[in-house]
Amino acid sequence: MWSWIRRADSAVNRFLPSSEISLLNATGHLEDASDDFLEFVGAARDVATLTNGLCDPTVLRALEAWGYDRDFDELSGELELIESASQPSCGLDSITIDGRHVASPCGLDVGASAKAHVADAIADAIEPHCGVLVELGGDVAV
């Protein structure tokens, strides 16, 4: 379980300055994305498609404009939704993947789908041995 969580953090935790997603969000592109990063971005794109865009990984700038620019535990109720700070989503078409090169002019936040993906992966790994329930910050896999 911890191995999967470490892989997700290293690839897509936007609050870790050394993560691949932080590098992508700072520059707009990532030259040599890891397999893990590509897997998590792929999962985020799949979730966006399955939800008809309701779970959109391209809303990072809106989240930042609202003040969600640090780990949720650090916010301490400071998150304030300001109508004038609204930013439109860029949509899935703004994400380009060419081999290991990933680009997104609007930045990405795949945290929601990444946690669900990790919970599913852990459950899939344990399931052949016994029944399992995995919960990661509200994302549940059985």
N, C-alpha and C positions, 0 to 999 in steps of 0.2 A: 504494500500500500504506500509506504513512504517513498519508495522508488518512483512510483507514478506521480506522486505529489511533487517531488523534487524535479522531475522532468517537466511537468507543467509549469512550475515556478520559473525554471531556467528559460523556458521557451516563451511563455505568454503572460507572466505576471507583470502587468504594466506598472506596478509600484516598485519593482526591483530595477534600478538603473542599468544593471548588466544584462537583463533579459533581452532576448531577441526582439520581442515586441516593443520594448522601450527604444531599442536602436532603430527599428522601423519607424516608430512614431516620431522620433527626433529628426530623422532625415528624409522620410517619405519612401525609403526603399531599404531592402536588405539583400545584400549580394549573395551570401552563401547560407541560405536558410537550412536549418537542420531538419532531419526527417520528422522529429517531434513537432517542430514549428509548423511544418507543412501539414502534418496530421491534424493538429489543433485548428489551424485556419480552415482546412478542408471540412472538419466537423462543424465549425461555425457557419460556413457557407451552406452546408447541408441543412442545419437547423433553420437558418434564415429562409431557405427555400421551402422547407416543410411547414413553416409558420406563416408563409406568404409575407415575409418581411417583418413580422411582429418582433422577432428576436434578431436585431440588426447589428452586426459587429462594426458598422461604420458610423456609429453615433458618438464616438469618442469626444469630438469637439463640443458637442452639446453637454455631455457629462462634465467636461472640464469647465465650460462656461457656467454651469450651475454650481460649481465649487467641489465637485467630486474629483479632486485632483490628488488625493492621497488615500491610503488604506481606510476602509470604512470605519474601523475601530478608532482611528485618529480624528474622525470628524466630530465626534461628541455632540451630535445634534446640530452642527453648524450648517448642514446642507440646506440651502434656501433656494427654492425654485423661483427664479426671476424670469417673468415672461419675456422681457426685452433681451434676455441672454440666450434665447432659443437659437439653435443652429440646425439647419436641415441635415438629414442623413445623406450621405453620398451614394448609398446603394451598392449592391454587390458588384455591379459593373465597374466600379472604381477600383476594385482589387484586381491587380494583374499578377499572374504567376507564370514565369517563363523558366522552366527547369527549377533551379534553386534561387532564382531572383524573384523577389516579391516586392511589389510597389503598391502604395495606397496614399494618395495625396491628402486624405482626410484623417489618417490614423485609424487604428483598430483597437477595439476592446472585445476580446473573445472570452472574458472571464466567466460569463454565465454558461456558455456552451462547453467551455473547457472543464469546469467542475462536473458537469453532467457526463461528459465524455470519460473523465477519470473514474467517476463512480461506476459507470457501465463497465469499463475495462477491468476494474478491481473485481466487480461481481462476476464477470465472465471468467476471470482467472481462478476464482475460488469455487465457483459453481460445480465443477466436476467432482469436487471432494466432499461437498456438503451444501446444505441450504445456506443462503447468505442474504443479508441486508446491509447495504452500504449507504451511509449518509454523510455528505460533505457540504456543510454550510447550507442545508436546505435541499440539496439535490440528492435524490434517493434512487437507488437501484436495488432490485430484489431478484 
